[in-house]
Amino acid sequence: MSLNAIEIERCRAEIGATARAMLSGECSYISGARAICGLFQGARVDGFAEPFLRFVAINSETDAVPVGTAIARWHPDAKIKHQAEWDEAESYAKAIGEPACRAAVIWVDEHPTYGN
């Protein structure tokens, strides 16, 4: 197996693992969508094909929402001020992302490597 094929397999497995983490509640839908979008090139996935286009939509529509370590840099008053807006964005992401995650898990299970 070539190094490229190994990387494709690794990225696809990571997409599946991230989608599963989103479905189980271990990962937010906004964070997960951003992570999945970041794996498209390495996984040789078309981000404009279903179900992956939904992750692109989530990423685009929620790009102003801070996640992970970025939240720690926000002033506490600003966090309070924006929390309802961020919660609404996460609800939107979950509504769009839940069916996309289920479909992505199936897709990755059926296409673990490039060309199949």
C-alpha angles and dihedrals in degrees: 000000000000123000089248091055090049090052092048090051092047093050093047091049089050091052089053093046092049092048090050091049090052091051092049093048094246091116131034117245092238094051091042094050090051091050093048092049088053090057099052097094095046091046092047089234124155104235090200094060125085131293092018095056088069091062089051089051092050091048092049097045095046101038092120093058113098117224137180116359092353090075091060090063093058120098112252092240091052091050090054092046094052102033096097090050091049091048090052090050091051090050089052090048092051093049091052096033104048096071090039091054092051090049093045092053090052092046093050092047089052095042108035092151136034116275101026 
